[in-house]
Amino acid sequence: MDRGSFDDFVATRSTRLLRTAYLLTHDRALAEDLVQTSLAKAWFAWGRIDGQPDAYVRRVMVNTYSSWWRRRWALASERGPGVDRPERTTERTPGVETGLRSGRSAQRRDSGGGP
């Protein structure tokens, strides 16, 4: 495959690749990073790819994300449990709930909706 076809591939497949990356990462920014990293890796191998490059790039995405996940997991296990991310609380903050309720009421009032 020639290098000019790489630009066409990126232009036509970026959105689809981003969706796939989001399914892997569950994070928009991380998905964008994953697509860019995978496309950079694919660019270097572009001349060696036979046939449809979609499967190749998706495989690069899966392998790259697996490496990122393993690296993050190994780093977290070295530091000990709970150091990598703060614990989430399930407590509700009354002020936030009240603010959200009043915001919804104001939206309904402005839009002419029900109570």
KOLGU-822467 format. One record per atom (N, C-alpha, C): residue in three letters; atom name; x, y, z. Coordinates in steps of 0.2 Angstrom, whole numbers, plus 5000, padded with zeros to 4 digits. Each point is the difference from the previous one (the first is absolute). Layout:
Ala  CA  X  Y  Z
...
***
This chain:
Met  N  5004  4994  5000
Met  CA  4996  5006  5000
Met  C  5004  5006  5000
Asp  N  4998  5005  4996
Asp  CA  5004  5006  5000
Asp  C  4999  5005  5006
Arg  N  5004  5005  5001
Arg  CA  4999  5004  5006
Arg  C  4994  5005  4999
Gly  N  4999  5002  4993
Gly  CA  4994  5004  4999
Gly  C  4993  4997  5002
Ser  N  5000  4993  5000
Ser  CA  4994  4997  5002
Ser  C  4999  5000  5007
Phe  N  5005  5002  5004
Phe  CA  5000  5000  5007
Phe  C  4996  5006  5002
Asp  N  5001  5006  4997
Asp  CA  4996  5006  5001
Asp  C  4992  4999  4999
Asp  N  4999  4996  4994
Asp  CA  4993  4998  4999
Asp  C  4997  4996  5005
Phe  N  5004  4995  5002
Phe  CA  4997  4996  5006
Phe  C  4999  5003  5006
Val  N  5004  5005  5002
Val  CA  4999  5004  5006
Val  C  4994  5004  4999
Ala  N  4999  5003  4995
Ala  CA  4994  5005  4998
Ala  C  4994  4996  5001
Thr  N  5000  4994  4997
Thr  CA  4993  4996  5000
Thr  C  4999  4996  5006
Arg  N  5005  4998  5003
Arg  CA  4999  4995  5006
Arg  C  5001  5003  5007
Ser  N  5002  5006  5000
Ser  CA  5001  5003  5007
Ser  C  4995  4999  5005
Thr  N  4994  5002  4997
Thr  CA  4994  5000  5005
Thr  C  4998  4993  5002
Arg  N  5001  4995  4996
Arg  CA  4998  4993  5002
Arg  C  5006  4998  5005
Leu  N  5006  5001  4998
Leu  CA  5005  4998  5005
Leu  C  4999  5004  5007
Leu  N  4998  5006  5000
Leu  CA  4999  5003  5006
Leu  C  4994  4997  5004
Arg  N  4995  4998  4997
Arg  CA  4995  4996  5003
Arg  C  5002  4993  5003
Thr  N  5004  4997  4997
Thr  CA  5003  4994  5002
Thr  C  5005  5001  5006
Ala  N  5004  5005  5000
Ala  CA  5004  5002  5005
Ala  C  4996  5002  5006
Tyr  N  4995  5004  4999
Tyr  CA  4996  5001  5006
Tyr  C  4997  4994  5004
Leu  N  4998  4995  4996
Leu  CA  4997  4994  5003
Leu  C  5006  4997  5004
Leu  N  5006  5000  4998
Leu  CA  5005  4997  5004
Leu  C  5002  5004  5006
Thr  N  5000  5007  4999
Thr  CA  5003  5004  5006
Thr  C  4994  5003  5004
His  N  4994  5001  4998
His  CA  4995  5004  5003
His  C  5002  5007  5002
Asp  N  5004  5003  4996
Asp  CA  5002  5007  5002
Asp  C  5002  5003  4993
Arg  N  4997  5006  4999
Arg  CA  5000  5003  4993
Arg  C  5008  5002  4999
Ala  N  5003  5003  5005
Ala  CA  5007  5003  4999
Ala  C  5005  4994  4999
Leu  N  4999  4995  5004
Leu  CA  5004  4994  4999
Leu  C  4999  4996  4994
Ala  N  4994  5000  4997
Ala  CA  4998  4997  4994
Ala  C  5004  5004  4994
Glu  N  4999  5006  5001
Glu  CA  5004  5004  4994
Glu  C  5007  4999  5000
Asp  N  5003  5000  5006
Asp  CA  5007  4998  5001
Asp  C  5002  4993  4997
Leu  N  4995  4995  5001
Leu  CA  5001  4994  4998
Leu  C  5000  4999  4992
Val  N  4995  5004  4997
Val  CA  5000  5000  4993
Val  C  5006  5003  4997
Gln  N  5002  5006  5003
Gln  CA  5006  5003  4997
Gln  C  5007  4996  5001
Thr  N  5000  4996  5005
Thr  CA  5006  4996  5001
Thr  C  5000  4994  4995
Ser  N  4994  4997  5000
Ser  CA  4999  4994  4995
Ser  C  5001  5002  4993
Leu  N  4998  5006  4998
Leu  CA  5001  5002  4993
Leu  C  5007  5002  4999
Ala  N  5004  5003  5005
Ala  CA  5007  5001  4999
Ala  C  5004  4993  4999
Lys  N  4998  4995  5004
Lys  CA  5003  4994  4999
Lys  C  4998  4997  4994
Ala  N  4994  5000  4997
Ala  CA  4998  4998  4994
Ala  C  5004  5003  4994
Trp  N  5001  5007  5001
Trp  CA  5003  5003  4995
Trp  C  5007  4997  4998
Phe  N  5004  4998  5005
Phe  CA  5007  4997  4999
Phe  C  4999  4994  4997
Ala  N  4995  4996  5001
Ala  CA  4999  4993  4997
Ala  C  4996  5001  4994
Trp  N  4998  5005  4997
Trp  CA  4995  5001  4995
Trp  C  5002  4996  4994
Gly  N  5006  5001  4998
Gly  CA  5003  4996  4994
Gly  C  4999  4993  5000
Arg  N  5000  4997  5006
Arg  CA  5000  4993  5001
Arg  C  4993  4997  5001
Ile  N  4995  5004  5001
Ile  CA  4993  4998  5001
Ile  C  4997  4998  4993
Asp  N  4998  4993  5000
Asp  CA  4996  4998  4994
Asp  C  4993  5000  5001
Gly  N  4996  5002  4995
Gly  CA  4993  5000  5000
Gly  C  4997  5005  5004
Gln  N  4995  4999  5004
Gln  CA  4996  5005  5004
Gln  C  5004  5002  5006
Pro  N  5002  5006  5001
Pro  CA  5004  5002  5006
Pro  C  4995  5001  5006
Asp  N  4994  4999  5000
Asp  CA  4995  5001  5006
Asp  C  5002  4995  5005
Ala  N  5000  4994  4998
Ala  CA  5002  4995  5005
Ala  C  5006  5001  5004
Tyr  N  5005  5002  4996
Tyr  CA  5007  5001  5002
Tyr  C  5000  5006  5005
Val  N  4997  5005  4999
Val  CA  5000  5006  5004
Val  C  4996  4998  5006
Arg  N  4994  4997  5000
Arg  CA  4996  4998  5006
Arg  C  5004  4995  5004
Arg  N  5004  4996  4997
Arg  CA  5005  4995  5004
Arg  C  5005  5004  5004
Val  N  5003  5005  4996
Val  CA  5005  5005  5004
Val  C  4996  5004  5005
Met  N  4994  5002  5000
Met  CA  4997  5003  5005
Met  C  4999  4996  5006
Val  N  4998  4994  4999
Val  CA  4998  4995  5005
Val  C  5007  4999  5004
Asn  N  5005  4998  4996
Asn  CA  5007  4999  5003
Asn  C  5003  5006  5004
Thr  N  4999  5006  4997
Thr  CA  5002  5006  5003
Thr  C  4997  5001  5007
Tyr  N  4993  4999  5000
Tyr  CA  4996  5002  5006
Tyr  C  5002  4994  5005
Ser  N  5001  4994  4998
Ser  CA  5001  4995  5005
Ser  C  5007  5002  5003
Ser  N  5005  5002  4996
Ser  CA  5006  5002  5003
Ser  C  4999  5006  5005
Trp  N  4996  5005  4998
Trp  CA  4999  5005  5005
Trp  C  4997  4998  5006
Trp  N  4995  4995  5000
Trp  CA  4996  4998  5006
Trp  C  5005  4996  5004
Arg  N  5004  4996  4997
Arg  CA  5005  4996  5004
Arg  C  5005  5004  5004
Arg  N  5002  5005  4996
Arg  CA  5005  5005  5003
Arg  C  4997  5004  5006
Arg  N  4994  5002  4999
Arg  CA  4996  5003  5005
Arg  C  4999  4996  5006
Trp  N  4998  4994  4999
Trp  CA  4999  4995  5005
Trp  C  5006  4998  5004
Ala  N  5006  4999  4996
Ala  CA  5006  4998  5004
Ala  C  5002  5006  5004
Leu  N  5000  5006  4998
Leu  CA  5002  5006  5003
Leu  C  4995  5001  5007
Ala  N  4994  4999  4999
Ala  CA  4995  5000  5006
Ala  C  5002  4995  5005
Ser  N  5002  4994  4998
Ser  CA  5001  4994  5004
Ser  C  5007  5001  5004
Glu  N  5004  5004  4997
Glu  CA  5007  5002  5003
Glu  C  4998  5005  5006
Arg  N  4996  5004  4999
Arg  CA  4998  5006  5004
Arg  C  4996  4997  5006
Gly  N  4996  4995  4999
Gly  CA  4996  4998  5005
Gly  C  4993  5001  4998
Pro  N  4995  4997  5004
Pro  CA  4993  5001  4998
Pro  C  4997  5007  5002
Gly  N  4996  5003  4995
Gly  CA  4997  5006  5001
Gly  C  5004  5006  4999
Val  N  5007  5000  4999
Val  CA  5004  5005  4999
Val  C  4999  5003  4993
Asp  N  4998  4996  4995
Asp  CA  4999  5002  4993
Asp  C  4994  5005  4999
Arg  N  4995  4998  5003
Arg  CA  4994  5005  4999
Arg  C  4996  5001  5007
Pro  N  4997  5005  5001
Pro  CA  4997  5002  5006
Pro  C  4994  4995  5001
Glu  N  4998  4999  5006
Glu  CA  4994  4996  5001
Glu  C  4993  5004  4998
Arg  N  4996  4997  4997
Arg  CA  4993  5003  4999
Arg  C  4996  5000  5006
Thr  N  4996  5005  5001
Thr  CA  4995  4999  5006
Thr  C  4993  4999  4997
Thr  N  4996  4997  5004
Thr  CA  4993  5000  4997
Thr  C  4996  5004  5004
Glu  N  5003  5004  5004
Glu  CA  4996  5005  5004
Glu  C  4997  5006  4995
Arg  N  4994  5002  5002
Arg  CA  4997  5005  4996
Arg  C  5001  5007  5003
Thr  N  5001  5005  4996
Thr  CA  5001  5006  5003
Thr  C  4993  5004  4999
Pro  N  4997  5002  5006
Pro  CA  4993  5003  4999
Pro  C  5000  5006  4996
Gly  N  5005  5004  5001
Gly  CA  5001  5007  4996
Gly  C  5000  4998  4992
Val  N  5003  4995  4998
Val  CA  5001  4999  4993
Val  C  4993  4997  4998
Glu  N  4997  4996  5003
Glu  CA  4993  4997  4998
Glu  C  4995  5006  5000
Thr  N  5000  5004  5005
Thr  CA  4995  5006  4999
Thr  C  5002  5004  4994
Gly  N  5006  5001  4999
Gly  CA  5002  5004  4994
Gly  C  4998  4997  4994
Leu  N  5001  4994  4999
Leu  CA  4998  4996  4994
Leu  C  4992  5000  4999
Arg  N  4996  4999  5006
Arg  CA  4993  5000  4999
Arg  C  4998  5007  4998
Ser  N  5002  5005  5003
Ser  CA  4998  5007  4998
Ser  C  5002  5002  4993
Gly  N  5005  4997  4998
Gly  CA  5002  5002  4993
Gly  C  4995  4996  4995
Arg  N  4998  4994  5002
Arg  CA  4996  4996  4995
Arg  C  4993  5004  5000
Ser  N  4998  5002  5006
Ser  CA  4993  5004  5001
Ser  C  5000  5006  4996
Ala  N  5006  5004  5000
Ala  CA  5001  5006  4996
Ala  C  4999  4998  4992
Gln  N  5004  4995  4998
Gln  CA  5000  4998  4993
Gln  C  4993  4998  4998
Arg  N  4996  4997  5004
Arg  CA  4993  4998  4998
Arg  C  4996  5006  5000
Arg  N  5001  5005  5005
Arg  CA  4996  5006  5000
Arg  C  5001  5004  4993
Asp  N  5007  5000  4999
Asp  CA  5001  5004  4994
Asp  C  4998  4997  4993
Ser  N  5000  4993  5000
Ser  CA  4998  4997  4994
Ser  C  4992  4999  4999
Gly  N  4997  5002  5006
Gly  CA  4993  4999  4999
Gly  C  4998  4993  5002
Gly  N  5004  4996  5003
Gly  CA  4999  4993  5002
Gly  C  4995  4999  5006
Gly  N  4999  4994  5002
Gly  CA  4996  4999  5006
Gly  C  5004  5002  5007
Pro  N  4997  4998  5005
Pro  CA  5002  5002  5007
Pro  C  5007  4997  5001
***
